[in-house]
Amino acid sequence: MTVWVTGKITEREAVEFMRDGQHHLAQMHTKSGIKWFVIPGGEVTDKVAKALLEHPHIQPNNDGLFPGISQTFRFKNPRPDKKGQNNGKS
């Protein structure tokens, strides 16, 4: 299920979203500068993004233009769905 949040997403909400394996944290360049988003979901503050990047289960997706640079981050071991399968990448 896709959930979009009005306003900024809290750290707790972001972790809950990302645990399903279908949501990820992404750094994007906007008209007003670099911003962080949980996709799908919504924007997170820089403080929340920093906390998420320090979370032991949130890992880089290694999708950047140069080696060792990522723009997206995923939950390392997503929660299995009701059928016991991962909903997304692990």
N, C-alpha and C positions, 0 to 999 in steps of 0.2 A: 504494500500500500504506500502510495506517495503522500507525504505530509509536507506541506509548506507552512512555515511558522511566520506569523506577523511579528516584526521586531527581530531582535538578535536572539540567537539560540544560546542557552546556558551550556556550561561544560557538561553537566549531568545529562541534559537532553541530547547533546551531540554524541556522547558515549553510547547512550541507549540506541540512538539511530544507527550508529556505526556498527554496533554488535551484530546486526542482522546480515552483514556482508553486502547489502545492496546500497548502502550509503558510503560516501567517502569524503574526506576533507580535501579541498582544493584551494590553491592560491591562484587568484586571478588579478589581472591588471584591468582597472576600471578608469573612468574619466577622473575620478578623485584619488587615484593611486592604487597601491596593492591592497587587496582585501581577501579575506578568507571566507569560504563557504562550505557548509556541509551540503552535499548534493545527493539526492534531492533533500530539501529542508529549508535552508536559508543562510543568512550571514551570521558569522560569529565574530566577536571582537578579537583584536590582536592578543589580548590577555588569555582568552579562551583557546585560541589557536596554539599559543605557546604551551599551555597546559596539556592540550591534546598531543602535541608533538613530543612531550616528555612522558606521556602515558606508555607503559611497557608493552602494551598490546597493539599500539598503533604504529605501523611501520611504513616506510616510504614505498611507493609503487614503482620506483626507478623508471619513470617515464619522461624525464627531463631531456632537453636538447643535448646536454653534455653528461657524460658518465658521473654518477654520484650526486646528481642534482634531480630532485623530484618536485613535481608540482602537485601531485596527489598522494594521499596517504590513506591506507585502509587498515581495518581491524585485522590483526594477524590470524586469529582463530575465531571466525564468526560463529555466532550461536547457531546450532542446527535448527532447521525448520521442524515442523510437526512430524514429517516423514523421516527425520534423522539425516537429512541431506543439508549441506551448506547452501545457503541462498546465493552466495556470491563467491568471489575469489578468496582463497585463504592465504 
